[in-house]
Amino acid sequence: MNKFDLNKILNIRQKFEITNQAEKGLKLSIYGFIGGWRNSAENILSQIEHADVKEIHVHINSGGGSAFDGIAIGNILKNHKAKVIIHIDGWAASAASIIAMAGDEIIMPSNTMMMIHQASTFEYGNAEVFEKTAKDLRKVDKAVTASYRKRFVGSDDELSTLLKEETWLNADEAVALGFADIIADEIEIVEPDGDDEEFENNKDKLVAKYAANAQQNKPNPKEPEQEPVKPKQNLSRLFL
């Protein structure tokens, strides 16, 4: 088997394609586990670093994987000269949500989900080993938090709470908190009726708070000119 045939086999599930680079840009799909060969930072870099395009459309459907690969892929996308448009095709959980944060624009259809949380790992050993691992995880958590910080509309303490609670977000919740920009099948974000509403958890409280702000800051469309009325005619080890 020659090198060309091997590359064809390795790429068969990558779902990577370039279409008319000068006009349509590059389409990259990241499906499945983050890390390993297929969705490693090294592989993603090798496929986009020389792409002379204006836009990169990244389609994500992943439950996460390696925290460090997720952070690295996110940084690779941020550092590319092209505009990066993220499409959440199914879910972007854990390390996959970190990659999503690299988008200049993040699009979530109304039936998709995003999940954010703190880093986790597997360990074996005595108390000292576990104490060291805990310290290492806290350092990774700082890096993870930084990946979300620029997009999150709230405070650092509020973001920390969402990460600790392993928060699942639907499309309108993600938009309200700043983790996405566009809902593909538009869903109207309704402002809460009153300040005395009881919320089941911190996520619901924050979504209600920032959804109201988003609605207030949304620009009003230009009023159309009035026209005469006419008769009616007949949407790594450290994991996240």
N, C-alpha and C positions, 0 to 999 in steps of 0.2 A: 504494500500500500504506500503510495507516495504522499508527500506532505500536503498536496492540494486535496486529496481524498480525505485525509485525516481532518483537515480544517473544516471540510464540508460536514463531516459527522459531528464534530464538536460544536459547530454553530447551528445545527439543525433545530435546536429548541431555543436558541437565543432570541429569535424574532427580531433581528436587527436588520434594518434596511435603510438604504440611502436612495431617495427619489428626487431626481432633478435638482441637484444641490444648489444651482444658481437661483432657483425660484422657490421651490417648496421646502428646501431645507432637509434636515436629517430626522428620521424617526427611530427612536431607540425604545425598546420594550424591556422592562425589568420585571420579570415574573418569577415567583418562587423565592427560595432562600437567598438571603444577601450574604455573599462570601463564597468560598469554594472557587471553582474556575469560572463558571458561567457568569455570575454576577459579582465577581471580585472587582476591586478598585483598579487593579492592574489591567484587567480585560476591558473594562469600560474606557479607561484612559487610552488604550491602544486603538480603540475604535473611533474615538471622537477627536483626539488631539490634533489631527491634521485635516479635519473636516472644515473646508472653507465655505461655511454656510451662514445665513443670517439668523436662522431659527433652528433650535433643536427641540423636537417634541418628544418628551419622555413619558411613556405609558407605564404605569406602575400597578401591579397586582401582587402584593407580597405581604406575608405575615412577619417579615423581619429576618434577623439573623445576627451577623457579626456587627457589633457596635462600631468598631474601627473601620470596617469596610464601608459601612453606611456613612460615617463622617467623611471619609476620604472621597467617596463618590460624590457626596454633596459638594465638597470643596472643588473637585474637578469640574463639575458642572458650573459652579459659580465663577470659576476662573476662565471659562471659555468665553471668547468674544461674542458668541452668538447669544441671542435672546433665548432663554430657556423657558419652555412652556410645559408644565407638568399636568398630565391627565391621570386622575385616579380611576382606573378601569373597574376595580372591584373593591380592594382595600389597600391601605398603606398603613401597616401597623409597625410599631417599634422602630427598628433601624430603617425600614422603608419610609416611615414618616419623616425621618431626618433627611433622607434623600429628597423627599418632596419639598422640604423647606428651601432647597436651592433654587426653586423656580422663581423667575421674574413674574410669572403668572401661574396660579394653581387652579385647575378646573376640576370640580367634583360633581358628577351626576348625582341626582337626588337619592339614588339607591345605593350609594357607596359609603364606606366608612373609613375613619382614620383613628388610630390608637397611639397614645403617647404614654410612656412610663419611664421609671428609672432603670438603670442597667442591672442585669442579673448574671449569675454564673454558677458553675458547678465546682465544688471543692471537696477535698478529702484530706484529713490530717488532724493535728492537735489544735489546742486553743490559740497558740501563737500564729499558726497558719491561717486560721479563720479571722483573727484580728487583723493580720496584714491584708487579707483579701478584702475585708470590710473597708479598710483605708483606701485600697486601690479602687474599689467600686465607687467610693465617694468622689474620688478624683475624676473618674469616668463620668459620673453624674454631672459634674461641673461642665465638662465638655459637651455633654448631651444638652444641658440647659442652654448653653450658648447657641446651639443650633436652632433652638426655638425662639430665643429671646428677641431677635430683631423683628419677628413677625407678630408675636403675641401682643395684644392690645392692653393687657393688664400689667400688674406689678410683678416683681420677682417672687414675692411671697405667694401670690396667687398661682403663678406658673409652677412653683415648687409643689404646691398642694395638688395640682392636677397631675403632676408626674408621680407623686407618691401614691395617689389613688388609682393609678393605671386607668386613665380616662379614655372612654370610647366616644367618638364624635361622629354624628351624621353630618351631611353636607351643610345644612343651615347653621348647625352649631359651630362647625369649623370656620365658616365665613364670619360668624359673629365674633369669634375669638381671634381672628386674624390669620388662622392657619390655612385658609383658602380664600380665593378671590371671586370665583364664579361658580354658580350652580347651573349645571348644564340644562336640566329641566327646572326652570325657575320656580322657587318656593318663596313665598312672601314671608319675611321675618316679622312676626306680630309683636308689637310692643306690649309688655305686661300691663294689666289694667290698674294695678295699684302697688304701693310699696309694702303692703302688709302680707303679701303672698308668702306662703311657706314652701320651701324647696326641699326636695328629697335629698340632695347632696350638693357639694360645692360647685360641681360642674354646671348644674342647672341654674344655680344662683348667678354664676359668672356669665353664662350665656344670656340670661335675661338682662343683666346689667349692661353688657357691651352690645347686645343686639339693639337695645333702645338707643344707645349712642350712635350706632351705625346708621339707624334710620333717620336720626336727627341731622346727621352730617351728610346724608345722601343728597346730591344736587337735584333740584327740581327740573324736570324736562321743560323745554321751551313750549309755551302755550301756542298751539296752532291758531292761525288766523281764522276768524269766524267766516263760515260760508253759508249761503242760503240753504235752508233745509230742503233735502230732496226726498222723494218717495223712496221707501225701503225696497230693496231687492233681495231675492232669495240666497315638546320637551330631552473569627479567632476564638475564643472561648468566652470572651465577654460578649454577652448577647443583650439585645434589646427586644 
